Amino acid sequence: GDHHCRSVSMKDGTQNWAAEILPSTGRAWCGENRCLIPELGGRIAMVDLNSGAIDRVSPGLCPVDEEHQIGSIVSDDQLVCFATATSLAVFPSAD
């Protein structure tokens, strides 16, 4: 849903866990063990894919007072890129 991230078993379709997220402002990026979800207010929700635990990265990619940031997270083997309508941040991949 719009406010949840879920893990579902590929074997039988049962839900492993569900984590509540803030409204998403763009496309998420998922790696082997974590998923990064851009949230309203410039925050990034880092979801542990094994447990569903969320660790929120402090605002910093976008101004906190802007309510309608639209963006995405994309990556390749070497870089993770966070993009909004007003900013672009690039970091080395840690996976």
SULHUTA-V126228 format. One record per helix or strand of 2 or more residues. SS is the DSSP state (hx for helix, st for strand). FROM is the first residue (numbers start at 1). TO is the last residue. If there is no record, write none. Layout:
BEGIN
ss=SS from=FROM to=TO
ss=SS from=FROM to=TO
END
This chain:
BEGIN
ss=st from=4 to=8
ss=st from=15 to=20
ss=st from=26 to=27
ss=st from=29 to=30
ss=st from=34 to=39
ss=st from=44 to=48
ss=st from=54 to=57
ss=st from=71 to=75
ss=st from=79 to=84
ss=st from=88 to=92
END
